[in-house]
Amino acid sequence: MVLDWKRIAINCLKYGLFGFFTLVILINLYLGINKAVTKNPVPKFLGMTPLVVMSGSMEPAIMPGDVAVIREQPSSRYQPGDVVTYLDGSITYTHRIVGEENGAFILKGDNNNAVDDTVAADQILGKMLFKIPGIGVAILFFKTPPGMVVLLILLVLCIYSEELYHRIRAVHK
């Protein structure tokens, strides 16, 4: 039996993309429903929260459009140098801890000239585990109506790509 490597590669790509797009849709649905039901401005998925960075206050470490993934931890584990996200009203900020004073934390964006106001430990949502560079731009686009249409078109193309490929080949023979 001869393996058709081209077909295997196409199927891997097709099902990989389909799985990725499906996962993105399911996670976004979960986060959206969680946010609507719990009224929590920053819902969690598997104990972690993905946040799209909107400003340049943490450049060059974290750029606008990056996704910062944070995880909650006890306030006793936060220390100077940690990059954390805190909630001020309904707005989140991701900055670095530069000091501690009377059980509260002093934070500052790497690219900011001044420190933030002192932040109470209960305002901190979590420590940044890792970042995904640039993917936040796509996430923000896919949350818009045109982005949702593009995402659906990509899903349909993933599902029917093999059939479309064979029809196009049959026409050009």
N, C-alpha and C positions, 0 to 999 in steps of 0.2 A: 504494500500500500504506500503510495507516494503522498506525502503531506503537501497540501497547497498552502505554502507559507503566506502568500498574498491574502488568501481568504482568511487565514487565522489572524493575521495582523489587522485586517479590516474589521473582523468580528471583535477582536480585543479592543480596538479603538472605539467601535460603535457601542459596545456594551459598557465600556469604561466611561465614555461620555454620558451615556444614558444614566448610569448609576450615579455619576457626579451631579448631573442636573437634577435628578430625582432627590438626591440627598440634600442639595441646596434648597429645593422647594420645600421638602419636609421640615428641615430645620427652621426655615423662615416661617412656615405655617405654625410650627410649635411655638416659636418665640413670639409671634404676633398674637396667637390665642392666649398664651401665658400672660403677655402684657395687658391684654384686654380684660382677662378674668381677674388677675391679681392686682391690677392697677399699679404694678411695680414698673417704674420707668426703665429699669435695667433687668430684664428677665435672664434666667440662667438656663443653660442646656448642659446636662451632665456635670453640674457644679461649676461650669465655666461660662463666661460671658464674652462673646465677640463684639468689639466696639470699633466702629470706623472712626479714625482720627480725622478731624475736620480742620484743625489749625496747625500752624507751624511752630507752636510753642515748645515742642520737644525736638526740633531739628538740631542736628542731623541724625540723632539716634532713631527718631520716629518721624516719618514724613506724613504730610497730609495725604489721605488716600490709603494709608496702611491700615491693617486691621490689628488691633491690640487684643490679645486674648488674656483675660484676667481670671483669677480664681480667688475666692474669699478665703481668708485665713484668720486665726486669732490675732488680735491687735498686738499681743506680746511678741509676735514673730516679725513684725515690721521693724526695719532698721534703716538708718541713713544709707542712701545709695539705691534703695529699692524704688522701682517705678511703680506707682500705684494709681488707681482711679478712685476719685471721690465724687460724691454727689453734693451739689450746691443747689438747692431747690429741685428743679427737674433737669438740670444740666450737669453732665459729667465732665470732669477734667482729668487728664492723665498727666501727672507730673512726678518729679523725683523727690523723695524725702531727703531734705538737707539738714534736718535737726529735729529734736524732740524737746518739748517744754511742758512740764506739768501734766504729763499723760496725753498731750495733744501733739500733733505733728506739724512741722514747718515744711511746706512743699514749694517747689519752684520748677518752672519749665526750664529745660536746658537752654533754650533760646530767649528766655525772658530776662530783663534787667533786674526785676524786683521779685522778692518772694511773695507767695500767696499769703492770704490771711492764715492764721493758725487753724488747722483742721482737726476737729475732734475725731477720736479713733472710731466712733460709730458712724461717721460720715464716709469712711473708707470702704469701698465696695470690694476691693481685692488688689492683689499684686499681679503685675503683668508677667505671664509665663513666657510668652513669645509673641512675635509679630509676624504678620504675613504681608510683605511689601506690595503695595499697589492694588491689591485685590478689592479694597474698599470702593474704588471707583466703579468697578463692575457691579458690586453689590448694590450701591446706591442707584445705578442705572437700572438694574433688574427690579428694583422696587417701584419704578415709575410705570405708568400704563404702557408706553412704548417698549420698555424693557421687558415687561411681562409677555408682551406679544412676541418679541424676539426669542425669549426663553421657550415659549410654547412652540414656535417654529423650529427651534433647534431640537427640542424633544421629538417632534414629529419626524424631522429629518433623521434623527438617530434611529427611530423605530422603523421607518420605511426606507432607509438608505440603500439596503441591499436590493430591494425591489426596484427602486428608482434607477440604481446603477444598471441592472439588467435591462430595463426598458430603454434606457439611453443607448446602451450598447447594441440592442436589437435594432434601433432606429438607424444607427450609423453603420450597420453591416451592409 
